[in-house]
């Protein structure tokens, strides 16, 4: 990852992800305040469902970041092209055998 890419990634974290997380936490707090005041009984289950799915995606993102999956973003596309070429080559070889 080049220095420019790192700067862009850190700017995205600082200006997008952190404010988004803070606003999400503030929204959760306001939902709980409304639930306490008005007793919204059907609110809790869909909300916690959404929260657990969002936390799962955050955990996957953090895991991928620390495992180094964002160091070479182009590598998976080249791997897929090489795999497709090997599949085509094996299909051609099988066609010659018949």
C-alpha positions in Angstrom: 0.0 0.0 0.0 1.5 3.3 -1.0 1.7 6.3 1.2 -1.1 8.0 -0.7 -3.3 5.0 -0.2 -2.6 5.0 3.5 -3.4 8.7 3.8 -6.7 8.1 1.9 -7.6 5.1 4.1 -6.8 7.0 7.3 -8.9 10.0 6.1 -11.8 7.7 5.4 -11.5 6.3 8.9 -11.3 9.7 10.5 -13.9 11.5 8.4 -16.4 8.7 7.6 -16.2 5.7 9.8 -15.7 7.3 13.2 -18.5 10.0 12.7 -20.8 7.3 11.4 -20.1 5.1 14.4 -20.7 8.0 16.8 -24.0 9.0 15.1 -25.1 5.3 15.1 -24.4 5.1 18.9 -26.3 8.4 19.4 -29.2 7.1 17.4 -29.3 3.9 19.4 -29.3 6.0 22.6 -32.2 8.0 21.3 -34.2 4.9 20.4 -33.8 3.5 23.8 -34.9 6.8 25.4 -38.0 6.7 23.2 -38.7 3.1 24.1 -38.4 3.9 27.8 -40.9 6.8 27.5 -43.4 5.3 25.1 -43.0 1.5 25.6 -42.5 0.5 22.0 -42.8 -3.3 22.3 -42.2 -4.2 18.7 -39.0 -2.2 18.5 -36.4 -4.3 20.3 -36.2 -7.5 18.2 -35.7 -6.0 14.7 -33.3 -3.4 16.2 -31.1 -6.0 17.9 -31.2 -8.2 14.8 -29.9 -5.2 12.8 -27.3 -4.4 15.5 -25.9 -7.9 15.5 -25.6 -8.0 11.7 -23.8 -4.6 11.7 -21.4 -5.8 14.4 -20.7 -8.9 12.4 -19.7 -6.8 9.4 -17.5 -4.6 11.6 -15.8 -7.7 13.0 -15.2 -9.1 9.5 -13.8 -5.8 8.3 -11.4 -5.5 11.3 -10.3 -9.1 10.9 -9.6 -8.6 7.2 -7.7 -5.4 7.9 -5.5 -7.0 10.5 -4.9 -10.1 8.4 -3.6 -7.9 5.6 -6.3 -8.4 3.0 -6.2 -4.7 2.0 -2.5 -4.5 1.3 -2.7 -5.7 -2.3 -6.2 -5.1 -3.5 -5.5 -6.2 -7.1 -4.2 -9.6 -6.2 -7.6 -11.4 -6.0 -8.5 -10.2 -9.5 -5.3 -11.6 -10.9 -5.7 -14.8 -8.9 -9.2 -15.2 -10.4 -7.9 -14.6 -14.0 -5.2 -17.2 -13.5 -7.7 -19.7 -12.0 -10.1 -19.1 -15.0 -7.2 -19.7 -17.4 -6.2 -22.9 -15.7 -9.9 -24.1 -15.9 -10.0 -23.3 -19.6 -6.7 -25.1 -20.2 -7.9 -28.2 -18.3 -11.2 -28.1 -20.3 -9.2 -28.0 -23.6 -7.0 -30.9 -22.4 -10.1 -33.0 -21.5 -11.6 -32.2 -24.9 -8.5 -33.4 -26.7 -8.7 -36.7 -24.8 -12.2 -37.5 -26.0 
